[in-house]
């Protein structure tokens, strides 16, 4: 969508924009009914299914990165006889590494910090994830704040390592040296 012009492009972009403004909580009843009806309630597969999809922010991140890739790269590849798939696979996709790293970091943080979805779709204590495990340090009348804070620091370490590993892709230039003028 970021590379080609076609008749319904503005309509599809408008639909994505409208979808951004729909709060997640408004569709939770429908999603919960679907998950329960297909038999995935209280299983890890419910969360896998919910997180397999993408969100609108990721689509916009990729579209903004694709818009910054010069069209002249496509034209040069077409002159060499490359198909659209080959252009995407050999030229555009490698240049999307910063966008992919950004999306991976944002999605990992969102999944890792999600408390509501695992609490709703996997209520069993044996299916606890990191965010819901912190709730076990809290009782009805008190909370063990020292344990909660220590666990929070330990829980943040994997996200920090992921960020440190992927930051070179984020800060790398998208098309540094790709086109010489």
N, C-alpha and C positions, 0 to 999 in steps of 0.2 A: 504493500500500500504506500510505502514511502518512496518507492522508485518509479511506479507507473501511474499514468493518469487513465482513468476509466470512468464511465458514466455514473456509477453509484458510489464513487469514492467519498464524496461529501456526506452522503446519507450514512454510510458505514462509520465514518469518523464521528458524525453526530450521535449515532447509536452508542459508540464507545464513550463519548463525552457524557451522555445521559446515564450510562451505566456507572460512571465514576461517582455520580451524585446519589445513587441509591445506597442507603446505609445497609451494611451487612446484616444487622439485627432484624431488618424487616423481612428478609428472606429465610431466616433461620427456621421458622416453623415448617416451611415447605421442604427445606433441605433435610431437616430432621425426619420428616415423614418419609422422604425418599430413602434415606439411609436405613431407617427402621424397616421399611417394606422390602428392601432387597437383602435384608438379613445381615447387615454389617454393623448394627448397633452393638456396642460393647466389644468391638474387635479393633485391632490395629489397622485393619484394611479400610475402615471408615476414614481415618485420617489420611491414609495413603491416597484414597480416592479424592478426598477434598483438596489435597495439596498438589495433585497432578496437574491441575489446570493452571492457567496463568491469570494475571489480573491486568487491569487496564493500564496501570502505571508502567508495568513492564513493556507493554506494547508501545507506549509513548516513548520510553527510553530508547528502545530499538529504532523507532521511527526517526527520532532526533539524530541518532548516530548515523543512520543510513543517509539522511539528507546531507550530512557533511562529507560523505564520500563522493568525490567528483564523478560526474557522468562520463568524463573522458576516459576513465578506466574501463567502463563498459564498452564504449565505442572502440577503444583499442583492441579489446579482447574479441569483439565482433568482427573486426577487420581480420583478425587471425583465425576466424572460423569457429570461435567458441559459442556454444549454445547458452541459453539463459541459465540452465542448471549448472553448467560448467563455470560460468561467470560468478554465480552465487557461491559455489563450492570453493573455487580457487582464489577469488578476489574479495568478494564482499564478506563472506563468513570469517575469514581470518582477520579482516579489519574490524570486525565486531567484537574482538576479544575484550576491549575495555567495557563495552556495553554488557557483554555476557558476565564479566567479573562483577560489575555493579549490580546487575540483576541477581546474580548468585549470592552476593553478600546481603542484599536487601531481603531476599526471600529466605535465606538461612536465618537471619535475625528475626524475621516475622514468624517463622515456624518455631524456632527455638524459644521465643518469648511468648508464644500463644498460650494463654491460660484457659480461655473460654472454651475453645473447641475441644481439646482433650477432656476437659472437665465435663462437658455436655455429652460427647459421643463415646467416651470410654470411662464410665463412672467407677468401674472396678478398681480396687486399690492395687491389684497385681498388674494393671495396665498403665500405671502412673508414668508420666514423663517428667522431665526436669522441672518444668514450671508447676505442675500439680504436686510434685514431691515436696516443694517448699510449704505447701499448705499443711503438711503433716506436723510441722513444728508449731502449729497454732492450735490452740484449744478453744472451747467456747468462752472461757473467761480469762485466758491469759495467752501470751505468746512468748516463745523463747527467742528473743530478739538476737541474742548473741549467736545462736545456731543459725538463724535465718540470715544474718549478715555474713557469717563465715561461708555458708553454702552459696550465697549470692556471688561472693568473690570467686569461689571455685567454679561456679557455673559460667562465669564470664570468660574464663580462660580459653575454652575452645573457640568462642566467637572472636576473641582477640587474635588467636593464632590464624584463623581463616582470613581475617582482615590483613594481617601482616603478610600472609602468603600471596594474596590476590592484589595487594595495593600496587604492585608494579604494573599490572594490567590496567588498572584504573587511571594511573597517572601517565601512562604511555600515550604518546600522540597517536591519533587514529590513522592518519595517512602521512606520517613523517617520511618524506622522501619518496612517496609513491608517484607523485607527478612532478616532473621537472618542466619548468616553463622558461 
